[in-house]
Amino acid sequence: MKLPCELVEVRSSNLKAVGWHEGVLYVRFHSGRTWSYMEVPEEKYKAMLAAKSVGKLFASQIRLFHEAVMIEEDAEGDSHAKDSEAVRE
């Protein structure tokens, strides 16, 4: 399965790209890892795209306040949620 949305590249020292679909925010970090953040209002996603500092808004309004699941991509580029607990970016 591919991600349900296209990711938009952002200007940030930590975040590479973001996308939003039906209440889920997808964040790809410069490390290459992609995380999904649950129950994120579309307004927060739009605010991220417009923010002067995407990373600061992410850290202050999303990272610690929304459940997160790491997404793994296989060799074919298909994505799936990782079952084990992992340290957040």
C-alpha positions in Angstrom: 0.0 0.0 0.0 1.2 3.5 -0.9 0.7 6.4 1.4 -2.9 7.8 0.8 -1.6 11.3 0.0 1.3 13.0 -1.7 3.9 14.5 0.6 4.8 18.2 0.2 8.5 19.1 0.7 9.0 21.6 3.5 11.9 23.8 4.6 13.1 22.4 7.9 16.3 21.1 9.4 14.4 18.0 10.7 11.3 17.5 8.6 11.6 16.7 4.9 8.0 16.5 3.7 4.5 16.4 5.1 1.0 15.3 3.9 -2.4 15.0 5.4 -5.3 12.6 4.7 -8.6 12.1 6.6 -7.2 13.3 10.0 -3.8 11.6 9.7 -0.7 13.7 9.3 2.2 12.0 7.5 5.7 13.3 8.3 8.9 12.2 6.5 12.1 13.2 8.3 15.5 13.8 6.8 16.5 10.5 8.4 14.2 8.9 5.8 11.7 7.6 8.4 8.0 8.4 7.9 5.6 8.7 10.8 1.8 9.0 10.9 0.2 11.2 13.5 -3.4 10.5 14.4 -6.3 12.8 14.8 -4.6 15.9 13.5 -7.0 18.6 12.3 -6.6 19.8 8.7 -6.1 23.3 10.1 -2.9 22.2 11.9 -1.6 20.7 8.6 -2.4 24.0 6.8 -0.7 26.0 9.6 2.4 23.8 9.2 2.6 24.6 5.5 2.2 28.3 6.2 4.5 28.4 9.2 7.7 30.4 9.3 9.2 27.5 11.2 7.6 24.1 10.3 9.7 22.3 12.9 8.8 24.5 15.8 5.1 24.2 15.0 5.4 20.5 14.7 7.3 20.2 18.0 4.9 22.5 19.9 1.5 21.4 18.5 1.8 17.9 17.1 4.7 15.7 18.1 3.8 15.2 21.8 0.1 15.6 21.5 -0.9 13.1 18.8 -0.5 9.3 18.8 2.3 8.4 16.3 3.0 5.3 14.3 6.2 4.7 12.3 5.6 3.7 8.7 8.0 1.4 7.0 8.5 1.2 3.3 9.5 -2.0 1.6 11.8 -2.4 -1.5 8.8 -1.8 -3.8 7.9 1.5 -2.0 4.8 0.0 -0.3 4.1 1.3 3.2 2.9 -0.4 6.3 2.8 0.5 10.0 5.6 -0.9 12.2 4.2 -3.0 15.0 7.0 -2.5 17.5 7.4 0.6 19.7 10.1 3.0 18.4 11.6 6.2 19.6 10.0 9.2 18.0 12.1 11.4 15.8 
